[in-house]
């Protein structure tokens, strides 16, 4: 009987230690999440304040929410039009990047040729170059080719960074697909293009999703290229939010509301493809 009681005490002690350990871990993770989410939470709270409350010191935590700020931000200074422009440019640029990167990354993954290493390293080098380096030459070229302030112009300009990135990342995903699977298709009379579209492409779909979302975020949040190469016809959402600044003052509630509005599509996109995104980011982590 005594042994049974001692055994129960040991089990209870272990469960208590496990409970304390799990509580500590979850508490720490919650604090870390709050630390990273605090800017977004603060922006959301600011978007519901009046201009006077937004500048109040100390901050006001209890106030009447001004949900009308979101409507004001949507209709203010062409924000709605800029929002749609950003969707068109982002979707078009991502589609073009993936479309061009797939055959190029397949060639890099399956064939070795002269200058392979140099060309591959140049992709990384281009991706690391500062954006400001290209502004003046691009402005001159775009003005000459009538691409300034056009959707096509911005779709093309984002290929400077997104295309090398997409090629390099997709190359790694394609290399994880066994070559023997494609060789079986070759025996059945399938071409390399057919093997890419029918076999390799479905297998690396999570990797494509991960690459697309990262490229989309780069486009969605970029301010420099739209500021330099667009004016009104191809104005993007970040550029429209910058126009909320008044003469010598900032309308923080409207800017915060606009920031939340342009954050929502990214969150929705994440929720829709989160399963593919996680698979893509972990693809090849465990290689049997």
Rosetta silent file (secondary structure, phi, psi, omega in degrees, C-alpha in Angstrom):
SEQUENCE: XXXXXXXXXXXXXXXXXXXXXXXXXXXXXXXXXXXXXXXXXXXXXXXXXXXXXXXXXXXXXXXXXXXXXXXXXXXXXXXXXXXXXXXXXXXXXXXXXXXXXXXXXXXXXXXXXXXXXXXXXXXXXXXXXXXXXXXXXXXXXXXXXXXXXXXXXXXXXXXXXXXXXXXXXXXXXXXXXXXXXXXXXXXXXXXXXXXXXXXXXXXXXXXXXXXXXXXXXXXXXXXXXXXXXXXXXXXXXXXXXXXXXXXXXXXXXXXXXXXXXXXXXXXXXXXXXXXXXXXXXXXXXXXX
SCORE:     score description
SCORE:     0.000 S_00000001
   1 L     0.000  -42.934  178.409    0.000    0.000    0.000 S_00000001
   2 H   -62.441  -37.998  179.706    2.817    2.360    0.881 S_00000001
   3 H   -64.463  -38.336  179.429    4.516    1.623   -2.458 S_00000001
   4 H   -65.434  -41.074  179.678    1.321    2.493   -4.323 S_00000001
   5 H   -64.950  -42.869  178.993    1.044    5.799   -2.453 S_00000001
   6 H   -64.815  -39.402  178.727    4.685    6.681   -3.183 S_00000001
   7 H   -63.137  -40.546  177.743    4.236    5.768   -6.853 S_00000001
   8 H   -64.835  -38.305  178.531    1.197    8.067   -7.051 S_00000001
   9 H   -64.387  -40.495  178.785    3.162   10.856   -5.425 S_00000001
  10 H   -64.223  -43.447  179.104    5.977   10.440   -7.972 S_00000001
  11 H   -63.302  -43.189  178.640    3.487   10.469  -10.840 S_00000001
  12 H   -63.580  -37.721  178.590    1.786   13.532   -9.386 S_00000001
  13 H   -65.839  -41.516  178.706    5.146   15.251   -8.940 S_00000001
  14 H   -64.727  -43.749  179.153    6.115   14.535  -12.553 S_00000001
  15 H   -63.472  -38.048  178.156    2.781   15.818  -13.851 S_00000001
  16 H   -65.213  -43.270  177.878    3.147   18.963  -11.744 S_00000001
  17 H   -62.616  -40.878  179.595    6.659   19.580  -13.095 S_00000001
  18 H   -64.963  -40.517  179.321    5.409   18.980  -16.643 S_00000001
  19 H   -64.658  -42.736  178.945    2.512   21.381  -16.080 S_00000001
  20 H   -64.302  -42.240  179.711    4.819   24.068  -14.700 S_00000001
  21 H   -62.910  -45.655  179.746    7.254   23.574  -17.587 S_00000001
  22 H   -65.359  -39.151  178.489    4.505   23.822  -20.212 S_00000001
  23 H   -62.090  -42.934  179.454    3.014   26.882  -18.511 S_00000001
  24 H   -64.255  -41.498 -179.298    6.401   28.612  -18.518 S_00000001
  25 H   -65.106  -46.950 -178.805    6.989   27.768  -22.194 S_00000001
  26 H   -66.644  -35.491  177.355    3.546   28.980  -23.299 S_00000001
  27 H   -64.397  -44.458  178.625    3.896   32.132  -21.211 S_00000001
  28 H   -63.040  -44.007  178.992    7.261   32.900  -22.811 S_00000001
  29 H   -64.120  -37.607  178.246    5.893   32.224  -26.305 S_00000001
  30 H   -64.760  -40.524  178.455    2.881   34.450  -25.594 S_00000001
  31 H   -65.676  -39.438  178.437    5.175   37.295  -24.493 S_00000001
  32 H   -65.090  -44.050  178.420    7.305   36.892  -27.631 S_00000001
  33 H   -61.721  -42.716  179.403    4.191   36.911  -29.850 S_00000001
  34 H   -63.609  -37.967  179.542    2.871   40.008  -28.079 S_00000001
  35 H   -61.092  -43.487 -178.438    6.236   41.726  -28.536 S_00000001
  36 H   -78.576  -27.537 -178.569    6.168   41.168  -32.306 S_00000001
  37 H   -89.025  -10.784 -175.561    2.433   41.882  -32.677 S_00000001
  38 H   -58.304  -42.813  177.169    2.463   45.034  -30.549 S_00000001
  39 H   -57.777  -39.737  178.898    3.192   47.410  -33.503 S_00000001
  40 H   -68.217  -40.858  178.527    0.210   45.955  -35.380 S_00000001
  41 H   -63.688  -43.258  179.617   -1.992   46.180  -32.272 S_00000001
  42 H   -63.896  -40.282  177.542   -0.902   49.778  -31.678 S_00000001
  43 H   -62.739  -42.611  179.183   -1.617   50.674  -35.312 S_00000001
  44 H   -63.876  -43.413  178.846   -5.091   49.133  -35.060 S_00000001
  45 H   -63.251  -42.858  179.348   -5.842   51.012  -31.825 S_00000001
  46 H   -62.715  -34.974 -178.722   -4.604   54.278  -33.372 S_00000001
  47 H   -65.678  -16.547 -178.242   -6.825   53.733  -36.413 S_00000001
  48 L  -101.252    4.630 -178.206   -9.895   53.879  -34.143 S_00000001
  49 L   -97.776  166.338  168.028   -8.996   57.148  -32.432 S_00000001
  50 L   -81.949  168.608 -179.773   -9.703   60.749  -33.245 S_00000001
  51 H   -62.008  -39.745  179.429   -6.792   62.960  -34.265 S_00000001
  52 H   -65.881  -42.409 -179.962   -6.715   64.572  -30.820 S_00000001
  53 H   -67.129  -31.871 -179.652   -6.770   61.198  -29.034 S_00000001
  54 H   -66.628  -28.889 -178.581   -3.984   59.872  -31.259 S_00000001
  55 L   -97.284    1.723 -176.093   -1.664   62.674  -30.081 S_00000001
  56 L   -67.009  137.288  175.494   -2.701   62.476  -26.413 S_00000001
  57 L  -129.041  120.440   -1.667    0.089   62.032  -23.847 S_00000001
  58 L   -68.514  162.276 -176.362   -0.225   59.781  -21.918 S_00000001
  59 L   -60.885  145.514  176.121   -2.036   57.571  -24.456 S_00000001
  60 L   -90.040  123.224  179.748   -5.788   57.144  -24.095 S_00000001
  61 L   -98.937  -16.327  179.091   -6.790   53.510  -23.719 S_00000001
  62 L  -119.845  116.003 -176.563  -10.508   54.120  -23.265 S_00000001
  63 L  -158.467  165.538  177.176  -12.248   55.995  -26.070 S_00000001
  64 L   -81.767  115.181 -177.320  -15.178   55.780  -28.459 S_00000001
  65 L   -58.861  132.942  178.932  -13.993   53.756  -31.517 S_00000001
  66 L  -102.141   78.298 -178.391  -14.105   55.748  -34.740 S_00000001
  67 L   -66.072  -19.081  178.408  -14.857   52.994  -37.272 S_00000001
  68 H   -66.157  -14.781  177.746  -15.574   55.676  -39.824 S_00000001
  69 H   -60.842  -32.310 -179.642  -11.814   56.236  -40.142 S_00000001
  70 H   -69.765  -39.135  176.594  -11.627   53.154  -42.368 S_00000001
  71 H   -66.957  -41.945  179.139  -14.250   54.544  -44.744 S_00000001
  72 H   -62.007  -41.754  179.593  -12.516   57.921  -44.753 S_00000001
  73 H   -65.920  -37.511 -177.473   -9.169   56.265  -45.514 S_00000001
  74 H   -65.725  -37.759 -176.222  -10.709   54.166  -48.323 S_00000001
  75 H   -95.735   -6.322 -174.536  -12.206   57.173  -50.125 S_00000001
  76 H   -81.258  129.601  168.081   -9.437   59.659  -49.272 S_00000001
  77 H    50.146   42.440  174.639   -7.033   60.843  -51.963 S_00000001
  78 H    70.734   24.622 -178.135   -7.501   57.935  -54.361 S_00000001
  79 H   -63.894  -41.742 -179.067   -6.640   55.187  -51.851 S_00000001
  80 H   -60.152  -44.047  178.016   -9.205   52.747  -53.270 S_00000001
  81 H   -64.414  -40.867  179.031   -7.783   53.140  -56.776 S_00000001
  82 H   -66.045  -36.156  177.772   -4.238   52.775  -55.460 S_00000001
  83 H   -61.182  -46.170  178.892   -5.272   49.649  -53.547 S_00000001
  84 H   -66.371  -37.062  175.827   -6.571   48.013  -56.737 S_00000001
  85 H   -59.254  -41.449 -178.995   -3.424   49.101  -58.581 S_00000001
  86 H   -65.288  -40.426  177.047   -1.328   47.343  -55.955 S_00000001
  87 H   -61.507  -45.588 -179.028   -3.359   44.142  -56.326 S_00000001
  88 H   -63.778  -47.003 -178.018   -2.974   44.198  -60.118 S_00000001
  89 H   -66.820  -42.314 -179.950    0.746   44.975  -59.999 S_00000001
  90 H   -64.169  -47.617  179.925    1.435   42.461  -57.227 S_00000001
  91 H   -65.222  -43.579 -179.738   -0.482   39.616  -58.878 S_00000001
  92 H   -64.983  -41.401 -179.559    0.947   40.382  -62.321 S_00000001
  93 H   -68.674  -41.392  177.899    4.516   40.638  -61.087 S_00000001
  94 H   -63.219  -43.796  179.772    4.288   37.422  -59.035 S_00000001
  95 H   -61.621  -44.156 -179.194    2.771   35.529  -61.956 S_00000001
  96 H   -66.494  -39.586  179.895    5.483   36.765  -64.327 S_00000001
  97 H   -62.114  -47.618 -179.678    8.260   35.953  -61.840 S_00000001
  98 H   -66.662  -41.000 -178.612    7.056   32.376  -61.335 S_00000001
  99 H   -61.178  -42.377 -179.489    6.376   31.894  -65.061 S_00000001
 100 H   -80.784  -30.300 -175.353    9.919   32.951  -66.027 S_00000001
 101 H   -75.996  -30.577 -175.915   11.653   31.404  -63.017 S_00000001
 102 H   -60.682  -54.200  178.934   10.305   27.862  -63.464 S_00000001
 103 H   -65.514  -35.254  179.796   12.101   26.967  -66.730 S_00000001
 104 H   -67.175  -44.684  179.682   15.238   28.833  -65.647 S_00000001
 105 H   -67.193  -33.055  176.838   15.383   27.124  -62.253 S_00000001
 106 H   -65.300  -40.918  178.244   14.734   23.758  -63.908 S_00000001
 107 H   -63.937  -40.783  178.889   17.678   24.328  -66.244 S_00000001
 108 H   -67.821  -36.000 -176.485   19.917   25.233  -63.300 S_00000001
 109 H   -76.960  -31.651 -171.840   18.786   22.233  -61.265 S_00000001
 110 H  -106.695  -15.099 -175.654   19.067   19.607  -64.007 S_00000001
 111 L  -131.762  136.922  174.224   21.894   20.811  -66.267 S_00000001
 112 L  -106.258  130.329 -177.390   25.444   21.939  -65.601 S_00000001
 113 L  -139.371  171.298 -178.398   26.926   24.279  -68.181 S_00000001
 114 L   -64.447  130.824 -177.906   29.851   26.632  -68.606 S_00000001
 115 L    82.376   13.513 -177.798   29.542   29.625  -66.321 S_00000001
 116 H   -59.218  -48.987 -177.212   26.983   27.858  -64.131 S_00000001
 117 H   -66.179  -42.957 -179.242   28.554   28.949  -60.843 S_00000001
 118 H   -63.629  -44.394 -179.483   29.176   32.528  -61.968 S_00000001
 119 H   -66.154  -40.206  178.280   25.659   32.994  -63.275 S_00000001
 120 H   -64.193  -41.149  178.528   24.157   31.478  -60.123 S_00000001
 121 H   -67.128  -30.735  179.884   26.241   33.755  -57.900 S_00000001
 122 H   -65.955  -31.408  176.782   25.176   36.774  -59.961 S_00000001
 123 H   -60.778  -45.259  179.383   21.547   36.101  -59.026 S_00000001
 124 H   -65.676  -40.842 -178.750   22.417   36.422  -55.351 S_00000001
 125 H   -62.454  -42.677  178.933   24.554   39.504  -56.017 S_00000001
 126 H   -62.934  -40.874 -178.789   21.695   41.250  -57.861 S_00000001
 127 H   -65.160  -26.934 -177.260   19.290   40.452  -55.037 S_00000001
 128 H   -89.146  -10.429 -179.116   21.656   42.041  -52.517 S_00000001
 129 L   -69.790  145.532  178.140   22.148   45.290  -54.459 S_00000001
 130 L   -68.343  143.338 -178.645   20.373   48.387  -53.069 S_00000001
 131 H   -62.297  -34.667 -177.096   17.218   49.425  -54.908 S_00000001
 132 H   -59.686  -23.435 -177.370   18.386   53.035  -55.131 S_00000001
 133 H   -62.748  -28.226 -173.624   21.164   51.941  -57.496 S_00000001
 134 H   -98.297   -7.387 -169.549   18.665   51.358  -60.329 S_00000001
 135 H   -61.245  -53.670 -175.417   16.383   54.374  -59.900 S_00000001
 136 H   -63.906  -49.433  177.191   18.069   56.931  -62.199 S_00000001
 137 H   -59.348  -40.157 -179.748   18.779   54.523  -65.110 S_00000001
 138 H   -65.898  -39.815  179.586   15.257   53.101  -64.828 S_00000001
 139 H   -61.748  -42.682  179.208   13.682   56.546  -64.785 S_00000001
 140 H   -65.191  -45.840 -178.767   15.541   57.500  -67.990 S_00000001
 141 H   -65.592  -43.487 -178.129   14.682   54.211  -69.728 S_00000001
 142 H   -66.132  -37.812  177.631   11.036   54.277  -68.626 S_00000001
 143 H   -65.122  -39.163 -179.359   10.576   57.850  -69.803 S_00000001
 144 H   -69.212  -38.582 -177.359   12.066   56.957  -73.178 S_00000001
 145 H   -92.652    5.465 -178.873    9.931   53.792  -73.564 S_00000001
 146 L    59.632   34.991  176.166    6.732   55.425  -72.213 S_00000001
 147 L   -99.529   -4.851  179.867    6.609   52.943  -69.317 S_00000001
 148 L   -66.858  134.793  179.270    6.607   55.641  -66.657 S_00000001
 149 L    61.040   41.468  175.963    3.465   55.622  -64.491 S_00000001
 150 L  -127.759  153.504  176.866    2.133   52.395  -66.029 S_00000001
 151 H   -63.018  -42.586 -179.787    1.125   49.070  -64.496 S_00000001
 152 H   -60.768  -39.737 -179.908    3.353   47.216  -66.959 S_00000001
 153 H   -61.117  -43.893  179.477    6.331   49.340  -65.964 S_00000001
 154 H   -72.183  -34.930  176.409    6.002   48.484  -62.272 S_00000001
 155 H   -60.855  -41.393 -179.159    5.312   44.817  -63.023 S_00000001
 156 H   -72.533  -38.097 -173.834    8.570   44.672  -64.993 S_00000001
 157 H   -67.136  -31.074  179.967   10.676   46.659  -62.539 S_00000001
 158 L   -72.747  -11.227  176.074    9.985   44.254  -59.671 S_00000001
 159 H   -70.006  -19.145 -179.638   11.522   41.451  -61.728 S_00000001
 160 H   -56.497  -40.346 -177.918   14.938   42.946  -60.977 S_00000001
 161 H  -105.519  -37.784 -175.472   14.825   41.469  -57.486 S_00000001
 162 H   -73.494  -34.896 -178.008   11.989   38.944  -57.489 S_00000001
 163 H   -67.061  -49.803  175.808   13.063   36.991  -60.576 S_00000001
 164 H   -59.492  -38.801  178.064   16.618   36.139  -59.360 S_00000001
 165 H   -62.708  -45.852 -178.546   15.180   35.292  -55.956 S_00000001
 166 H   -64.584  -40.776  179.201   12.490   33.040  -57.458 S_00000001
 167 H   -61.890  -46.044 -176.260   14.998   31.255  -59.720 S_00000001
 168 H   -67.452  -40.222 -178.876   17.388   30.538  -56.863 S_00000001
 169 H   -71.515  -46.348 -179.053   14.678   29.352  -54.457 S_00000001
 170 H   -65.878  -28.852  175.226   12.791   27.202  -56.982 S_00000001
 171 H   -59.266  -42.202  178.377   16.081   25.636  -58.053 S_00000001
 172 H   -64.801  -38.142  178.850   16.449   24.246  -54.533 S_00000001
 173 H   -67.999  -41.811 -179.511   12.923   22.844  -54.570 S_00000001
 174 H   -64.829  -36.158  179.391   13.383   21.182  -57.955 S_00000001
 175 H   -64.194  -21.889  178.283   16.624   19.562  -56.790 S_00000001
 176 L   -77.370  -15.270  177.643   14.647   17.814  -54.040 S_00000001
 177 L   -83.319  121.668 -178.621   12.588   15.964  -56.690 S_00000001
 178 L   -56.852  134.422  179.999   14.384   12.703  -57.604 S_00000001
 179 H   -64.132  -27.992 -177.264   15.693   12.730  -61.154 S_00000001
 180 H   -62.072  -31.351  179.307   14.588    9.101  -61.560 S_00000001
 181 H   -64.946  -41.301  179.467   10.920   10.148  -61.549 S_00000001
 182 H   -71.272  -36.706  179.601   11.491   12.389  -64.556 S_00000001
 183 H   -63.111  -33.319  175.251   13.598    9.768  -66.325 S_00000001
 184 H   -62.723  -39.187  177.660   10.645    7.373  -66.106 S_00000001
 185 H   -68.092  -34.858  178.265    8.550    9.979  -67.899 S_00000001
 186 H   -62.647  -37.498  179.328   11.274   10.371  -70.552 S_00000001
 187 H   -63.172  -34.322  179.505   11.046    6.636  -71.280 S_00000001
 188 L   -81.361    6.650  176.296    7.327    7.066  -71.903 S_00000001
 189 L    93.164   13.542 -179.354    8.100    9.751  -74.498 S_00000001
 190 L   -84.164  139.205  177.293    7.668   12.840  -72.330 S_00000001
 191 L   -81.520  173.517  178.091    9.840   15.881  -73.084 S_00000001
 192 H   -64.685  -37.403  176.866   11.664   17.916  -70.437 S_00000001
 193 H   -64.700  -40.359  177.741    8.963   20.575  -70.654 S_00000001
 194 H   -65.836  -39.352  178.039    6.317   17.910  -70.219 S_00000001
 195 H   -65.058  -37.113  179.395    8.167   16.436  -67.235 S_00000001
 196 H   -66.148  -47.102 -174.844    8.397   19.883  -65.672 S_00000001
 197 H   -77.801  -32.700 -173.844    4.707   20.721  -66.103 S_00000001
 198 H   -96.030  -26.495 -174.700    3.217   17.279  -65.425 S_00000001
 199 H  -115.732  -58.843 -174.153    5.516   15.817  -62.791 S_00000001
 200 H   -68.030  -42.720 -176.401    7.869   18.316  -61.167 S_00000001
 201 H   -59.178  -48.148  177.368    5.451   21.238  -61.005 S_00000001
 202 H   -63.236  -32.275 -177.903    2.769   19.449  -58.925 S_00000001
 203 H   -72.598  -28.743 -178.679    5.425   18.087  -56.568 S_00000001
 204 L  -104.018   17.362 -179.816    6.922   21.510  -55.837 S_00000001
 205 H   -54.697  -42.295  176.398    3.574   23.339  -55.593 S_00000001
 206 H   -60.920  -36.681  177.895    4.167   24.165  -51.871 S_00000001
 207 H   -66.804  -37.146  177.266    7.551   25.651  -52.801 S_00000001
 208 H   -65.148  -41.034  178.825    5.951   27.763  -55.515 S_00000001
 209 H   -62.535  -43.306  179.505    3.378   29.021  -53.010 S_00000001
 210 H   -64.191  -42.030  178.851    6.105   29.981  -50.522 S_00000001
 211 H   -64.343  -41.928 -178.141    8.100   31.771  -53.235 S_00000001
 212 H   -64.711  -42.051 -177.650    5.019   33.614  -54.494 S_00000001
 213 H   -68.541  -37.209  178.315    3.991   34.914  -51.070 S_00000001
 214 H   -66.976  -42.014  177.743    7.477   36.206  -50.291 S_00000001
 215 H   -64.898  -38.020 -179.373    7.643   37.935  -53.683 S_00000001
 216 H   -64.948  -40.187  179.736    4.159   39.370  -53.171 S_00000001
 217 H   -63.698  -40.578  178.391    5.121   40.867  -49.804 S_00000001
 218 H   -59.106  -42.486 -179.379    8.154   42.555  -51.380 S_00000001
 219 H   -71.882  -45.255 -173.057    5.903   44.166  -54.001 S_00000001
 220 H   -62.471  -34.375 -175.188    3.022   44.989  -51.663 S_00000001
 221 L  -101.390    1.617 -176.551    5.151   46.902  -49.171 S_00000001
 222 L   -75.681  134.832  179.593    7.565   48.573  -51.597 S_00000001
 223 L  -114.637  -31.562 -171.867    7.511   52.371  -51.640 S_00000001
 224 H   -64.441  -51.072 -177.042   10.690   53.389  -53.484 S_00000001
 225 H   -65.886  -46.471  175.340    9.876   52.140  -57.001 S_00000001
 226 H   -61.573  -34.777  179.449    6.255   53.422  -57.078 S_00000001
 227 H   -66.823  -32.521 -176.155    7.469   56.728  -55.649 S_00000001
 228 H   -93.713  -30.008 -171.187   10.099   57.056  -58.405 S_00000001
 229 H  -118.640    9.589  177.983    8.394   55.438  -61.389 S_00000001
 230 L  -140.625  158.137 -179.819    4.696   56.173  -60.861 S_00000001
 231 L  -132.498  -63.136 -177.707    2.590   59.251  -60.286 S_00000001
 232 L  -132.988  -44.351 -176.685   -1.182   58.830  -60.552 S_00000001
 233 L   -67.080  -35.830 -177.813   -2.190   56.107  -63.033 S_00000001
 234 L  -116.657   28.070  179.749   -0.107   53.392  -61.350 S_00000001
 235 L   -63.610  136.174 -179.282   -0.064   54.787  -57.821 S_00000001
 236 L  -102.372  168.591 -175.444    0.180   52.047  -55.180 S_00000001
 237 H   -61.088  -45.974  177.503   -1.346   51.827  -51.699 S_00000001
 238 H   -58.023  -36.182  178.250    1.851   52.671  -49.715 S_00000001
 239 H   -69.098  -36.256  178.588    2.268   55.778  -51.866 S_00000001
 240 H   -67.434  -38.004  178.485   -1.367   56.756  -51.290 S_00000001
 241 H   -64.561  -37.257  178.596   -0.932   56.423  -47.516 S_00000001
 242 H   -61.605  -24.856 -179.534    2.069   58.734  -47.666 S_00000001
 243 L   -79.181   -8.168  177.304   -0.243   61.374  -49.152 S_00000001
 244 L   -68.802  -13.937  178.561   -2.369   61.378  -45.986 S_00000001
 245 E   -68.443  126.732  178.740    0.250   63.701  -44.517 S_00000001
 246 E   -88.100 -172.921 -179.416   -1.111   67.206  -44.348 S_00000001
 247 L   -74.860  104.521  179.141    0.750   70.503  -44.472 S_00000001
 248 L    74.565   12.075 -179.036    3.026   70.348  -41.440 S_00000001
 249 E  -151.340  160.503  178.703    0.914   67.634  -39.777 S_00000001
 250 E  -118.161  133.215  173.649    0.131   63.920  -39.950 S_00000001
 251 L   -90.801   81.552 -172.961   -3.357   62.441  -39.870 S_00000001
 252 H   -59.476  -42.093  179.084   -2.260   59.430  -37.850 S_00000001
 253 H   -59.304  -42.860  178.934   -5.699   57.753  -37.546 S_00000001
 254 H   -68.534  -38.859  178.022   -6.225   57.762  -41.324 S_00000001
 255 H   -65.036  -39.137  178.152   -2.654   56.589  -41.963 S_00000001
 256 H   -67.344  -41.288  178.056   -3.106   53.813  -39.407 S_00000001
 257 H   -63.163  -41.516  176.859   -6.444   52.801  -40.938 S_00000001
 258 H   -63.466  -37.705  178.583   -4.847   52.710  -44.403 S_00000001
 259 H   -64.871  -40.040  177.321   -2.001   50.585  -43.042 S_00000001
 260 H   -65.738  -39.790 -179.354   -4.462   48.074  -41.587 S_00000001
 261 H   -62.594  -38.790 -179.518   -6.364   47.967  -44.885 S_00000001
 262 H   -82.204  -10.931  175.428   -3.246   47.088  -46.875 S_00000001
 263 H   -82.464  -30.469 -175.593   -2.267   44.500  -44.242 S_00000001
 264 H   -57.986  -45.853  178.973   -5.558   42.585  -44.546 S_00000001
 265 H   -58.870  -36.414  178.082   -4.903   41.080  -48.039 S_00000001
 266 H   -65.193  -41.679  178.804   -1.585   39.706  -46.821 S_00000001
 267 H   -64.677  -43.339  178.811   -3.262   38.094  -43.800 S_00000001
 268 H   -63.035  -42.420  178.806   -6.023   36.625  -45.981 S_00000001
 269 H   -61.577  -42.447  177.900   -3.432   35.335  -48.448 S_00000001
 270 H   -61.063  -45.318 -177.689   -1.483   33.749  -45.578 S_00000001
 271 H   -63.134  -39.978 -177.239   -4.607   32.061  -44.195 S_00000001
 272 H   -66.944  -42.869 -173.320   -5.579   30.660  -47.590 S_00000001
 273 H  -111.064   19.178 -175.077   -2.194   29.166  -48.458 S_00000001
 274 H   -60.322  -35.853  179.690   -0.719   28.639  -44.978 S_00000001
 275 H   -64.289  -45.333  178.410   -0.681   24.854  -45.418 S_00000001
 276 H   -68.787  -34.369 -179.313    1.229   25.117  -48.691 S_00000001
 277 H   -64.819  -44.525  179.587    3.442   27.847  -47.252 S_00000001
 278 H   -65.165  -41.516  177.648    4.546   25.686  -44.297 S_00000001
 279 H   -63.194  -40.734 -178.784    5.184   22.731  -46.606 S_00000001
 280 H   -66.932  -41.258 -178.178    7.174   24.943  -48.960 S_00000001
 281 H   -71.224  -25.877  179.518    9.330   26.475  -46.223 S_00000001
 282 H  -100.765   -0.572 -177.811   10.114   23.025  -44.771 S_00000001
 283 L   -63.064  125.361 -179.970   10.442   21.232  -48.108 S_00000001
 284 L    88.305   -2.117  179.146   13.795   19.473  -48.279 S_00000001
 285 L   -66.948  -35.854  177.074   14.505   19.956  -44.566 S_00000001
 286 L  -115.274  108.514 -177.104   14.402   16.182  -44.131 S_00000001
 287 L  -108.946  114.047 -175.713   16.048   14.420  -47.018 S_00000001
 288 L   -79.957    0.000    0.000   15.778   10.643  -46.926 S_00000001
